[in-house]
Structure formats: structure tokens, C-alpha cells
Amino acid sequence: MKRRSPILVLILSIITFGIYALVWYVITKGEMNRRGARIPTALLIIVPLVNIYWLWKFCEGVGHVTKERMSGPVAFILLFFLGPIGMAIIQNSLNNVPRKKRPKRSEQ
């Protein structure tokens, strides 16, 4: 997971009127899926009512990646009721996830 500043996530989400929030969702979804989460396509964000289902699956992915240090239901409540503030809190939890070691390139 790429480390991002939680404060910057909050500020950019507010000053871009939510556009950065959508970008953040898509990027973190991809990062979490690479770590074994099962979050469906981000296109579901734009479908009314289905986006609540997508948000739930995203939050389950947060629980999976953080090994339940940030549980899915807590992440859902944070995002649903607090929006960008919840995103900043979740980003802080994602920052605490240990990074995967990259395989070394063989020197030729």
C-alpha cells in the first residue's frame, strides 16, 4: 500500500469537491485487491443505491488488508457518515499496513 498523508487526503477531497475522493477510492481499491481483497469494479460508485453495496465491499477490503485492525463495519460507518474525515482515518490505518517486499531484479 502506498503511504499517503491523511490530512492531504482530507484537504484534496474537500477542495476538489469530491473528485479526489473518487480517485482515492479507485487507487486504494486496486492496491487492496492486489493484497487479496475482493472489491468489485469501481464503476459501481456512480450507480445509485448500488454504490452503498460497493462501499460495503470496499470497507470489507479495508478490514481484510488491515487484518481487522480497522474492521469493515467501522470503516463503513466512518465513510458513510463522515465522508472525507472517514477517508483520512482509514488512510491512516492503511498507512500502518506493512509494505510487501518487492522482488529484487536480477543483475545481468
Residue pairs with C-beta under 8 A, 6 or more apart in sequence:
1 28
1 31
1 32
1 35
1 65
1 94
1 95
1 97
1 99
2 27
2 31
3 95
4 24
4 91
4 94
4 95
5 91
6 88
6 89
6 91
6 92
6 95
7 88
9 20
9 24
9 84
9 87
9 88
9 91
10 84
10 85
10 87
10 88
12 20
13 20
13 21
13 24
13 83
13 84
13 87
14 84
21 83
21 84
21 87
22 45
24 87
24 91
25 42
25 45
25 58
26 42
28 91
28 94
29 37
29 39
29 42
29 58
29 61
32 39
32 58
32 61
32 62
32 64
32 65
33 39
33 61
35 64
35 65
35 97
35 100
36 64
36 65
37 60
37 61
37 62
37 64
37 65
38 57
38 60
38 61
39 54
39 57
39 58
39 60
39 61
40 54
40 57
42 54
44 50
44 51
44 53
44 54
45 51
45 54
52 80
55 76
55 79
55 80
56 72
56 76
58 75
58 79
59 72
59 73
59 75
59 76
59 79
60 72
61 72
62 70
62 72
62 75
62 90
62 93
62 94
63 70
63 71
63 72
63 75
64 72
65 94
65 97
66 93
66 94
66 96
66 97
69 93
69 96
70 90
70 93
75 86
75 90
75 93
77 86
78 85
78 86
78 89
78 90
79 86
79 87
79 90
80 86
82 89
